[in-house]
Amino acid sequence: AWGTLYVGSQDGTVYAFDPDTGCTRWTTRLSAEVRTAIVADPATKRLYFGDLLGRAHALDAMTGKEVWAERVSDHADATITGTPTLGGGLLYVPVSSLEVVQAGDPKYACCTFRGSVVALDPATGKEVWRAWTSAAAKPHGKTADGAQILGPSGAPVWNSPTYDPRTNRIFFGSGENYSSPADDNSDAVFAVDARTGKRLWHTQLTKRDAWNVGCMIGNSSCPEENGPDYDVAASPLLIETGANTRMLVVGQKSGQAWGIDPDSGKIRWETRVGHGG
């Protein structure tokens, strides 16, 4: 954008490069890794992105000066790995988490995080609305090691939301539950109103998927469902399929591709392209 190449890095530095020479025009050092792409807004000459500690940022594209930074979740393990989406006058930020790793400790009370997409005012970074993927966790007994089981949880949003200007909707996918009970919001595709965050429909692709690192280690924190951990980890693709027809095409870690009606959420087709994992 503006004859400049913008990129984040693992040490938290954002770079503005001359694409012809590779020379650095400016750098801005932040406090955490920037895994997302950089979104350039031609109207305001600002850059938007997220970091590994769950903060959304806005920078002046010409100077690199930070305009605002807002943490999009009060959960200690929240993170942003999907690129924010700009559209309809708002910035849509996907929220995932690394709490799934905490359950590697058999004494950890798993889990309390729940995924969401947050709409921010791009001028100020203030929250306008939040669309949760699942309900707040409640106690569901204890593990063999005496740790509290809290659920449902998880259903993180690892992917970049897809904005549809025709219907003013946002589409995104969720990952697995972190603890039992598995609910119908994990491994699912969601459609929400881009102005309000109201859920319009959601379609689950894999049922009874609850998994955490305790399953990898083989300790008592592993939910009874024990996976298969089939996140919808990539962004839904909204594709024109005819003069007046469209399809939401979704890839899943199960090794399946899905065709979903963007208006109703009904599954129109499914194709297996790999064994999954």
Secondary structure as UniProt FT lines:
FT   TURN            2..3
FT   STRAND          5..7
FT   TURN            10..11
FT   STRAND          13..17
FT   TURN            19..21
FT   STRAND          24..29
FT   STRAND          39..41
FT   TURN            42..45
FT   STRAND          46..50
FT   TURN            52..53
FT   STRAND          55..60
FT   TURN            61..63
FT   STRAND          66..71
FT   TURN            76..77
FT   STRAND          78..79
FT   STRAND          85..87
FT   TURN            88..89
FT   STRAND          90..97
FT   HELIX           99..102
FT   TURN            103..104
FT   TURN            106..107
FT   STRAND          116..120
FT   TURN            122..124
FT   STRAND          127..132
FT   STRAND          138..142
FT   TURN            144..145
FT   STRAND          148..151
FT   STRAND          162..164
FT   TURN            165..168
FT   STRAND          169..173
FT   TURN            184..187
FT   STRAND          188..193
FT   TURN            194..196
FT   STRAND          199..204
FT   HELIX           213..217
FT   TURN            220..221
FT   TURN            224..225
FT   STRAND          237..240
FT   STRAND          246..251
FT   TURN            253..254
FT   STRAND          256..260
FT   TURN            262..264
FT   STRAND          267..272
//
